[in-house]
Amino acid sequence: MAELPHDPAGLADAARYRIRAEDHVRFADIDMFGHCNNKSFAAFFEEARVVLSEKAGLPMDEGDLGRAMVRNTINYLAEMRLGDQVRIGVRVLRLGRSSITIGSAIFRGDECTATEEAVLVLFNRATKQPVEIPGDMRRNLETFL
C-alpha cells in the first residue's frame, strides 16, 4: 500500500470510517492509458459525501441554505483499473462556524488508492454570504466526528 508522507487525520486508515459507499470502476472511468481517470476518483468521493449527507439526515436541498466546496485536496496513491471493486470511507473531520471539513478515502481491498480532504461552506443562496451551521445540522454532523 502506498503511504501518505503526511497523514495527520489518518485518512488512509480504513478502520476510522463508520460510513462507507461501495462502487466499481466502469469502462467510462478509464482513460487512454487503461487506468481510472482522476475525474472518476473525484466522482467516487462525491458519492461518499452524498451518503454522509443521507446518514446525517441532511437533505441535499436546504431551500435558502446552499453548500459550496471551497477546497478539495486529493492524494492519488495507487492506480485503479476496469472492474475494480471499491469502498469509499467518509467522515467529518472538523466543524467550523460555517464550514464542514470532510475526509474520505478509496479502498480497493485493503489498499488505499486515494484520500481526499474537502471543505464545504454553508451560504445563503440569496445573499451568497456564509451562514452559521444551524444547531440541528451541527448536532447531526457532530455524531460523525
C-alpha positions in Angstrom: 0.0 0.0 0.0 1.2 3.5 -0.8 1.6 5.6 2.2 0.9 9.3 2.6 4.1 11.2 3.6 1.9 13.2 6.0 -1.5 12.0 7.1 -2.3 13.6 10.5 -6.0 12.9 10.1 -5.4 9.2 9.4 -7.3 9.3 6.2 -5.6 6.2 4.8 -6.8 4.1 7.8 -9.9 2.1 6.8 -10.8 1.4 10.4 -11.5 5.1 11.1 -14.6 5.2 8.8 -18.1 4.3 10.0 -19.7 5.4 6.8 -18.9 3.8 3.5 -20.1 3.7 0.0 -19.4 0.9 -2.5 -18.9 1.2 -6.2 -16.7 -0.2 -9.0 -14.6 1.2 -11.8 -16.6 1.4 -15.0 -15.4 1.5 -18.6 -16.4 5.2 -18.7 -13.9 5.8 -15.8 -10.9 4.5 -17.8 -8.6 6.8 -19.7 -6.5 6.1 -22.8 -3.7 4.5 -20.6 -6.1 1.9 -19.2 -6.4 3.2 -15.6 -9.1 5.1 -13.7 -9.0 8.8 -14.6 -8.7 11.4 -11.9 -12.2 12.8 -12.6 -13.6 9.4 -11.6 -11.8 9.5 -8.3 -13.5 12.8 -7.6 -16.9 11.3 -8.6 -16.3 8.4 -6.1 -15.6 10.9 -3.4 -18.7 12.9 -4.3 -20.9 9.9 -4.0 -19.5 9.2 -0.5 -20.3 12.8 0.5 -23.9 12.2 -0.6 -24.0 9.0 1.6 -22.7 11.1 4.5 -25.5 13.7 3.9 -28.1 11.0 3.9 -26.8 9.3 7.0 -26.6 12.6 8.9 -30.1 13.4 7.9 -29.1 16.4 5.8 -31.3 17.0 2.8 -29.5 17.7 -0.4 -31.7 20.8 -1.0 -31.9 23.0 2.1 -34.0 25.7 0.5 -32.3 29.0 1.2 -29.2 27.2 2.5 -26.6 26.2 0.0 -23.3 24.3 0.2 -20.2 25.2 -1.8 -16.9 23.3 -1.9 -14.2 25.8 -1.4 -11.2 23.5 -1.1 -10.6 19.9 -2.3 -7.3 18.1 -2.0 -6.9 14.6 -3.4 -3.8 12.4 -2.9 -3.5 9.7 -5.5 -1.8 6.7 -4.0 -2.4 3.8 -6.4 -4.0 3.3 -9.8 -7.3 1.6 -10.3 -8.4 -0.4 -13.3 -11.6 -1.5 -15.0 -13.8 -3.7 -12.8 -12.0 -2.9 -9.5 -14.5 -3.0 -6.6 -14.0 -0.1 -4.3 -15.2 1.1 -0.9 -15.2 4.8 -0.1 -14.9 5.8 3.5 -16.2 9.2 4.6 -16.2 11.1 7.9 -16.4 14.6 9.3 -13.0 15.9 10.3 -13.9 19.4 11.6 -16.8 21.8 12.0 -16.2 25.5 11.8 -18.7 28.3 12.2 -19.9 27.9 8.6 -17.6 25.2 7.3 -17.5 21.4 7.3 -14.3 19.6 6.6 -14.8 16.1 5.3 -12.2 13.4 5.0 -12.5 10.4 2.7 -10.5 7.5 1.2 -11.0 5.0 -1.5 -10.0 1.4 -0.8 -9.6 -1.5 -3.2 -9.5 -4.5 -0.8 -7.1 -3.4 1.9 -5.2 -0.9 -0.3 -5.9 2.8 0.0 -5.8 4.1 -3.6 -6.6 7.8 -2.8 -7.5 10.2 0.0 -9.4 13.4 -0.1 -10.0 16.4 2.3 -12.8 18.7 1.2 -14.1 21.9 2.8 -17.7 22.9 2.3 -19.1 26.2 3.3 -22.8 26.8 4.0 -24.1 30.0 2.5 -27.4 31.9 2.0 -28.5 31.4 -1.6 -30.0 34.8 -1.9 -27.1 36.8 -0.4 -24.3 34.4 -1.3 -22.9 35.1 2.2 -21.6 32.3 4.5 -24.0 31.4 7.3 -23.6 29.6 10.6 -24.2 25.9 10.6 -27.8 25.5 12.1 -27.9 23.9 15.5 -29.8 20.7 14.4 -27.5 20.2 11.4 -24.4 20.8 13.7 -25.7 18.2 16.2 -26.2 15.6 13.4 -22.8 16.3 11.9 -21.1 16.1 15.4 -22.1 12.4 15.6 -19.8 11.7 12.7 -16.7 13.4 14.1 
